Amino acid sequence: MDTHLHHEHTENHMKSSALLTDIVIGMSDGLTVPFALAAGLSGAAVTSGIITIAGIAEICAGSIAMGLGGYLAGKTEQDHYTSEVRREYEEIESLRNEEIRETKEFFAGIGLSPELQTMAADEISQDKDRWVDFMMKYELGLEKPDPKRASKSALNIGLSYIAGGIIPLSPYFFITNSYDALKISVAATLCCLFIFGYFKSKLTGINPFGGALRVTLIGAMAAAAAFGVAKFFMIH
């Protein structure tokens, strides 16, 4: 049984981590997918105007799809928590002795004497709501999710995708020749991928330069593959 105590600052940290996760998901795909699409269309010698239209369409579709994915993930988390709460209420009614034993196990795990274990378990079991909250946190390790988490996640991911997608596409707004626009798009996007990868890695505790290089290489390979495939079919 998990004996980790959950403090208020931990919950704030978890909320910050959820926001960071949403931004990372949206921004990483937003930078990479439209970049690869624009590179592929440039390889097919498509005009900048068509690339711009296709890119905007992709950003719209991608942001909606990614946002919907975030929303469904948030709803799934909420539904799972609600289901576990319902099950826990049923167990304290039908399996009261077993639940008391599990509650005592938690207190034993943090070093209370058998007498104090019994007293604490008896005290907390007097209030069903408090007891269920306790078991959700310390037996199952589940924190009550933010009821607005699903909609927040959808918005965060969708906007991050749009912000990321505009970067590789923006040169095509102003430069008619798609090859010239591609050169600037490559430079701007790889630079942003490196910066994004650096800060993402630093925040998640891994080597920032290694993480930045890895993110940059993934974006570069995706764009190069799309460009190469388009050129291959143009030739053949």
PyMOL commands that set and color helices and strands:
alter all, ss='L'
color gray80, all
select helices_A, chain A and resi 8-43+48-94+96-109+114-124+128-138+149-169+171-174+178-204+208-235
alter helices_A, ss='H'
color red, helices_A
deselect
rebuild
show_as cartoon
